[in-house]
Amino acid sequence: MTKPMEPTLEALSNPFLRYFAATRPAFLSVTFVGCLLGLATAASSGISIGPALATATLFFALMAHAGANVINDYYDALSGCDAANTERQFPFTGGSRFIQNGVLSLRATGIFGYSLLAAVVPAGLWLTAVSASGLILIGLAGLVVGWAYSAPPLKLQSRGLGEFAITAGWLLVVVGSDFVQRHGFAFAPVAAGLGFALLVANVLYINQFPDVKADAGAGKNTLVVRLGVARARWGYVAIAMLAYGWPLLMVLLGHLPGAALIAVLPAAASTAAARQLWSRATQPAQLAPALKLTILAASLHGLLLAIILALPWSGPV
């Protein structure tokens, strides 16, 4: 099977398509799933879902994620880690390659990323006006996490804290989507969303394995760099166990319906990915199947849980 072609200016001569592609739209799917999960927790609580509010929430959550993706490319280009990454597994690791391949300049990428994040602010204020004031806290926290993941002075990923940031960010997506409909805070989206958020964090975690040499050389001390490849394999297993253990605990405590156990089925994909990572962790070219399985596990878990909670027979959360 041939590897996907990296972006070129010739292939993206249309400016609109060029900037759209720079957001890495294929990877925005986890935010789409997170929003669906938040809407499902609200619906499971008996709240009537407003289609206009739901659509606006989804659109602006995707915009925030897109902005974070572009900002990450910008700061990884500044550090030099993407340019030095010869073992990348495109399109999963090593950045979008837009800057490195001359599709967008470093300056244009930075302006675009910050413009996307800035555009979310008035949208968030409008959603707050039609929902409740607490949404400001959720939105502000989400923007800070998206920015601080890559940007100095915090550079959370470079300090080995990227997984915590990603878990917090995608839990906020679920909580925020629920909040807009509920007009208040509840434990339901946390019960449903934390396992999903941990699985999204595992996507970012496993992506660090092919990039470990380039990251270390650029001083980007991710958790995999800090632990070393051999020990870091245990981190993938630990995150997956926490992710699937959380919904099991929530069912036992009565915070999720028994049917939510169906959403644990993607553990098979995570297990298969872990086995591949265990034997191929030092062989970046062989890791693509494990990267794909990890994305599949996160997306499928969130979708299954959203469907279960949205069904009328599932019972309230």
N, C-alpha and C positions, 0 to 999 in steps of 0.2 A: 504494500500500500504506500502510495506516495505521500510525502509530508505536505501540509498546507503551505502555499506560497506566502512569503512575507510581503508586506505592503510595499508598493512602489509608487512614485509620483505618476508614472505613465498609466498605471492601472486605476489611479484615483484622481484623474484630471478634473472631475467635477468637484468644486469646492464644498458643496453641501455634503456629498457622499464622503469626501475626505475627512471632514470634521466629525461626521456621524460615526464613521468607522473608527476614528481615533478614541472614541469612548469605550471601545471593545464591547459592542452591544450583545454579543453572544453570552457574555459573562454577567449581564444584568439580570439573567433569568432567576438567580437566587433571590434577588430583591423582589421580583414579581411574585415568587412563591411565598416570601415572607409577608408581603402585603395580603395575599390570599389567606394566609394562616391567621393574621390579625383580624381580618374581616370575618373569618369563620368563627373565631372565639366570641366575637361580638354577636354574631347570629345565633350561636349556640346558647347565649345568655338571654335569648328572646328579643334582641334588639332588631328592629327593622332596618335593613341596610339601605342607605341612601345612595343610589347609583352615581349621582353627580359627585358627591363627596368622595365616594370610593374611587372613582376614576381620577379625580384631582389628586387624591392621596397617592395613588399608584404612580401617576405621572411625575410628581415632584420627588417621590422617593427614588425613582429611576434616575431623575436628573441629578440628585445628590450623589448617588452611586457613580454615575458617569463622571461627575466632577472629581470624585475621589480617585477614580481610575486614571484620569488624565494628570492630576496632580502627582500621583505616584510615579507615572512615567517621567514627569518633569524632574522630580528630585532624584530618581534613579539615574537619569542622564547626567545630572549635576555631579553625582557621586562617582560616576564612571563605571558603575557595576554592570549596567546593561551593555555598554560598549565592549566591555571585557568578557562578556559571557559567551564563550564558544561552545558550551555544553547545554545551551538552552533547548527546551522542548517547545518550540512555537506551535500553537498560539498560547500554550498554557503558562510558560515561564519565560523569563528574560525580557519582559515588557512587550509593548505593542510593536516596537521597532520603527515607529513613525519618525522619531528623531534620528536614529542611527542610519536609516535608509534615505534620509533627506526628503521625506514626505511633508513633514512640518518642521519648522525651526524650533529651537529650544524656547525662544521668546514667545512664539505663537502658541506653543503648547502650554506654557505657564499662564499666559493671558486667558486662553480658552478654559483651562481647568478652574481658575479662580472666578471666571465669569459665570461658569455653571454653578459653582457653589454660592456665589452672590445672588444669582437669580432665584435660588431656593428661599432666600430670606423673606422677600415680600409675599411669596406664595405661602410660606409658613405662617406669617402674620394674618393672612386672609383666612387660612384654615383655623387658626386660633380664634378669630372673631366669630366664626360660625360654629365652633365647637366649645372649647373651654380654655382658660388661661394656662392650665398645666401643660398644654401642648408646646408652649414656648420652651419649657425645660427639656422636653423630649427632643425637639428640633435642634435646640442649641447644643445639647449633648451629642447628638448625631453628627452635626457639622464639625464640632471640635474633634471627635474621634476620627472622622474621615480625613481631616486636615492633619492631625497630630500623628497619624499612622506613618506618614512619610516625611512631613515637613519639620525642619528645625524650629525651635530648639528641642522639641520633645522627641521626634523621630522614634516613635514607640517600637516599630519593627526592628530598628537597628539596635535597640536596647534589650531585645529578647522579649518584648511585651506585645508583639503584634497579635498573637493569638488571643490575648485578653481584650485587645481593642476590637478585633473582628467579632468576638463573641458578644461584646457589649453593643457593637454597631448593629448587628443583625437582630439581636433581641429588641433593640429600640425600634427597628422597622416593624416588628410584630406588635409591640406595645403601642407604638404610635398609630398604626392602622386601626387597632382596636379602639384606642382613645378617641379618635375622630368621630367614630360612630357612637361610642358609649358616652362621650362628653365627661369622662372621668377615668380615674385609675382603677384597676382591678388586678387580682392575681391571675385570672384566667389566661391572659396572653403570656405571662411568665411561665405558667404551668405547661402551656403548649409550645412556647417558643424557645426555651433555653436549650433543649436537646437539638433543635434545628440549628440554632446559632452556633453550637459547638461543632456540629458537622460542617458548617460553612467555614469555621476556623480551621478544621482539619484539611479543607481544600487549600487554604493558604499555607498551612503547615507542610503538606507533602510537596507543594510547589517549590519549597525552599531546597529540596534535595538536589535537583539538577543544577541549581544556581549557587550551590554552597561555595565553590571555589571562587567564582567571580565576586560573590558577596563578601567573603572573607578578605579578598584582595583589596576591596574598596572600603574596608572598615565598616561594612554593614553587618553588624554582629547579631544576626537573627538567632532564634532559639536553636536551630539546627547547627549553625556555626558554633555556637557556644557549647553545645553538648557533644558535637562531633557526630559524624554520620552513624556510627555503630550504635551509640547510646540513644541518639535521636529517634531511632526506629521505635523505641518503647513509647515515646511521646505520642506517636500516631495511635498506637493501641490504647493508651490511657485516655486520650481525648475521645476516641470512639466509644470506649466503655462508659465514660461519663455521659456521653450524648444519648446512648440507648438506655442507660440506667435511669436517667432522669424521668422519661415518660413512664417507665415501670413503677418508679416510686410515686409518681403523681396518680397513677391508677390505684395503687395500693392505699394511698391517702384519700382517695375519692375526689381528687381535683380534675381528673380526666375520666371519661367513661371507659368501661372495659374494652370496648371496640377499638380504642386508641392503640391497643397492643398490635393491631395490624400494621401500624406505622413503624414497628420495630423490624419488619421484614427486610428493609434495605440493609440490615446488619450483615446480610449475606454478601452484599457488594463491598461493604467496608472490610469484611474478613478476607475476601479475595484480594482486595487492594493491599491489605496488610501483609499477606503472604508474598505478594509480588515485591513489595517494598523490602521485606526481610531478606530476600535473596538477590535483589537487584539495586539496592540502595546506592552502591558505588558505581552503577552503570547507567548514567543519565539517559542514554539512548534507548534503554529498555524499560523506562518508567512510564511512558505514555499511557499504557493500559491502566496502570494503577491510578494515574491522575484522572482519567476519564471515569473510572469506577467510583472515585471519591466524590466527584461532582454529581454523578448519578445518585449516589446514596443520599447526599444532602437534599437534592431536589425532590427525589421520590419520597423521602421521609416527610418533608414539608407538605407535598401535595396530598399524600395519603391521609395525613392528619387533618388537613384542611377539609378534605372531602368528608371524612368521618364526622367531624364536628359540625359541618354544615347540614348533614342529614338530620331530619326532624326526629328520628327515633333514637338518636345518640344520647339525648338527654342534655340538660343544661350543664355548663362548666362553671 
